[in-house]
């Protein structure tokens, strides 16, 4: 597959205008009238400006209205303002379309003859000096009808002008001094430009047909408000030691009551799909996305449209976990203009299709950090200190993300080797991390030397030496606050080496030349360095075994859960997760802070932070 070609957008949008989706006609030229604009379509779309592709070709879109205007005091919901009089509007309701000699032209398919009319011909593009036309009009009539007048027909042969359902007939496409007519399409002063454009395009396309199609449609056009969700199906196939990653996305629309099933099904197929590529540590504003910042998917060198899209991630080099690919689904109606005149999607529907950890995930776990301060300019030393502190924490989180997504030699991301490869495991791991570090990411236990030595040197599980500073030197650090000389030096479970030796293994980050037993600076790095803080937490996660079940913590996290009774001596904890209880008791050495750990798990699950993991 070739790399997708970047274009700015599919077209058809003037600010706050409802527009029609791309139409697939056999004829190279067609017209579309939506009650506000008359658009010239080439092969079903409005082309872009030849000089500035970010803009629509102004020679293809013309302001137009139909019917006679009404007073604004009785405005109907399907309406459009009168450009000539702010106190009037044009009514495009079904009932108004039935009103003879004053209602708008009815929705449907029509045709016009785009050949230049001869003096003896009543069809085609008729100028005011045409013999037949001028005989039926006075000079005053030219102000009402414009220089050109083109009959609108209900058949392709351009012989019938009768609309069968209402028996209305004699519709015209014309101009004049102001907007308003008996039911045709009024271009007012833009008629000359329209005729010049349609004749020029007719010559360029060498279309010898006498007629071109005109679609009139005022009703609902599918948009972001109708798009309820985007479903994602992921498939991974392994062939010859190569994994093929495929995803299928489906746009789920809700059918408006006013829309026919046929129109609904057809419009769903006009959904555009585009993507934005970021690193896993980047963020972007998804409230408003500029069209020029996203790339449309293409098929056979044309913009892809459809209710569903299938993407082979390997074709784009997206199969690894170092990128976040955001895929957007939208219709042409969703393209608006911001205050700078740029085409944008506002609050678009999207799906992130790549696997892996993202910075915004960890940011939501540790949501007590004052991230907003980084958007300000510090002016005092206190503000600069705060700014630097937050910036340092952000960098630690990003370092953790990069390590989790880093590919091992076996082409598996490290989070798989760290047993953080399912949603349940990830939720429990970070619930414990949030409880140990708080929601502000304090990676070092806040305890005095005296209290640490008194409390921890007496704990036989920590293997600290009596009458030493081991309690303080090996106080809790890292994401899960690894504590005690035993954890660092020789390990706390039979058959496991201590963190000091374990961390040199490539499956634990491959850190070299570290001595966490004897070097205070190395121990401090467990709190000062995001990568090492993560590795210390991973060591605890992978090596500790529940004394109650004799199983690893990561296996407990993956097991079927149940509601546990609140342990004796602990204030009642509603809906206490039994898995969380088992994991917490092993990490924290008892039931202390159990309620806080359940709250952390509830926060992560309620916010659905890791729902993208299976």
Rosetta blueprint (number, residue, H / E / L):
1 X L
2 X L
3 X L
4 X L
5 X L
6 X L
7 X L
8 X L
9 X L
10 X L
11 X L
12 X L
13 X L
14 X L
15 X L
16 X L
17 X L
18 X L
19 X L
20 X L
21 X L
22 X L
23 X L
24 X L
25 X L
26 X L
27 X L
28 X L
29 X E
30 X E
31 X E
32 X E
33 X E
34 X L
35 X L
36 X L
37 X E
38 X E
39 X E
40 X E
41 X E
42 X E
43 X L
44 X L
45 X E
46 X L
47 X L
48 X E
49 X L
50 X L
51 X L
52 X L
53 X L
54 X L
55 X L
56 X E
57 X L
58 X L
59 X L
60 X L
61 X E
62 X E
63 X E
64 X L
65 X E
66 X L
67 X L
68 X L
69 X L
70 X E
71 X E
72 X H
73 X H
74 X H
75 X L
76 X L
77 X L
78 X L
79 X E
80 X E
81 X E
82 X E
83 X L
84 X L
85 X E
86 X E
87 X E
88 X E
89 X E
90 X E
91 X E
92 X L
93 X L
94 X H
95 X H
96 X H
97 X H
98 X L
99 X L
100 X L
101 X L
102 X L
103 X L
104 X L
105 X L
106 X L
107 X L
108 X E
109 X E
110 X E
111 X E
112 X E
113 X E
114 X L
115 X L
116 X E
117 X L
118 X L
119 X L
120 X L
121 X L
122 X L
123 X L
124 X L
125 X E
126 X E
127 X E
128 X L
129 X L
130 X L
131 X H
132 X H
133 X H
134 X H
135 X H
136 X L
137 X L
138 X L
139 X H
140 X H
141 X H
142 X H
143 X H
144 X H
145 X H
146 X L
147 X L
148 X E
149 X E
150 X E
151 X E
152 X E
153 X E
154 X L
155 X L
156 X L
157 X L
158 X L
159 X L
160 X L
161 X L
162 X L
163 X E
164 X L
165 X L
166 X L
167 X L
168 X E
169 X L
170 X L
171 X E
172 X E
173 X E
174 X E
175 X L
176 X L
177 X L
178 X L
179 X L
180 X L
181 X L
182 X L
183 X L
184 X L
185 X E
186 X E
187 X L
188 X H
189 X H
190 X H
191 X H
192 X H
193 X H
194 X H
195 X H
196 X H
197 X H
198 X H
199 X H
200 X H
201 X H
202 X H
203 X H
204 X H
205 X H
206 X L
207 X L
208 X L
209 X L
210 X L
211 X E
212 X E
213 X E
214 X E
215 X E
216 X E
217 X L
218 X L
219 X L
220 X L
221 X L
222 X L
223 X L
224 X L
225 X L
226 X L
227 X E
228 X E
229 X E
230 X E
231 X E
232 X E
233 X E
234 X E
235 X E
236 X E
237 X E
238 X E
239 X E
240 X L
241 X L
242 X E
243 X E
244 X E
245 X E
246 X E
247 X E
248 X E
249 X E
250 X E
251 X E
252 X E
253 X E
254 X L
255 X L
256 X L
257 X L
258 X L
259 X L
260 X L
261 X H
262 X H
263 X H
264 X H
265 X H
266 X H
267 X H
268 X H
269 X L
270 X L
271 X L
272 X E
273 X E
274 X E
275 X E
276 X E
277 X E
278 X E
279 X E
280 X L
281 X L
282 X L
283 X L
284 X L
285 X L
286 X L
287 X L
288 X E
289 X E
290 X E
291 X H
292 X H
293 X H
294 X L
295 X E
296 X E
297 X L
298 X E
299 X E
300 X L
301 X L
302 X E
303 X E
304 X L
305 X E
306 X L
307 X L
308 X E
309 X E
310 X E
311 X E
312 X E
313 X H
314 X H
315 X H
316 X H
317 X L
318 X L
319 X L
320 X L
321 X L
322 X L
323 X E
324 X E
325 X E
326 X E
327 X E
328 X E
329 X E
330 X E
331 X L
332 X H
333 X H
334 X H
335 X E
336 X E
337 X E
338 X L
339 X L
340 X L
341 X L
342 X L
343 X E
344 X E
345 X E
346 X E
347 X L
348 X L
349 X E
350 X E
351 X E
352 X E
353 X L
354 X L
355 X L
356 X L
357 X L
358 X L
359 X H
360 X H
361 X H
362 X H
363 X H
364 X H
365 X H
366 X L
367 X L
368 X L
369 X L
370 X L
371 X H
372 X H
373 X H
374 X H
375 X H
376 X L
377 X L
378 X L
379 X L
380 X L
381 X H
382 X H
383 X H
384 X H
385 X H
386 X H
387 X H
388 X H
389 X H
390 X H
391 X H
392 X H
393 X H
394 X H
395 X H
396 X H
397 X H
398 X H
399 X H
400 X H
401 X H
402 X H
403 X H
404 X H
405 X H
406 X L
407 X E
408 X L
409 X L
410 X L
411 X L
412 X L
413 X E
414 X H
415 X H
416 X H
417 X H
418 X L
419 X L
420 X L
421 X L
422 X L
423 X H
424 X H
425 X H
426 X H
427 X H
428 X H
429 X H
430 X H
431 X H
432 X H
433 X H
434 X H
435 X H
436 X H
437 X H
438 X L
439 X L
440 X L
441 X L
442 X L
443 X L
444 X E
445 X L
446 X L
447 X L
448 X L
449 X H
450 X H
451 X H
452 X H
453 X H
454 X H
455 X H
456 X H
457 X L
458 X L
459 X L
460 X H
461 X H
462 X H
463 X L
464 X L
465 X L
466 X L
467 X L
468 X L
469 X L
470 X H
471 X H
472 X H
473 X H
474 X L
475 X L
476 X L
477 X E
478 X L
479 X L
480 X L
481 X L
482 X E
483 X L
484 X L
485 X H
486 X H
487 X H
488 X H
489 X H
490 X L
491 X L
492 X L
493 X L
494 X L
495 X L
496 X L
497 X L
498 X L
499 X H
500 X H
501 X H
502 X H
503 X L
504 X L
505 X L
506 X H
507 X H
508 X H
509 X L
510 X L
511 X L
512 X L
513 X L
514 X L
515 X L
516 X L
517 X L
518 X L
519 X L
520 X H
521 X H
522 X H
523 X H
524 X H
525 X H
526 X H
527 X H
528 X H
529 X L
530 X H
531 X H
532 X H
533 X H
534 X H
535 X H
536 X H
537 X H
538 X H
539 X H
540 X H
541 X H
542 X H
543 X H
544 X L
545 X E
546 X L
547 X L
548 X L
549 X L
550 X L
551 X L
552 X E
553 X H
554 X H
555 X H
556 X H
557 X H
558 X H
559 X L
560 X L
561 X L
562 X L
563 X E
564 X L
565 X L
566 X L
567 X L
568 X L
569 X L
570 X L
571 X L
572 X L
573 X L
574 X L
575 X L
576 X L
577 X E
578 X H
579 X H
580 X H
581 X H
582 X H
583 X H
584 X H
585 X H
586 X H
587 X H
588 X H
589 X L
590 X L
591 X L
592 X L
593 X L
594 X H
595 X H
596 X H
597 X H
598 X H
599 X H
600 X H
601 X H
602 X H
603 X H
604 X H
605 X H
606 X H
607 X L
608 X L
609 X L
610 X L
611 X L
612 X L
613 X L
614 X L
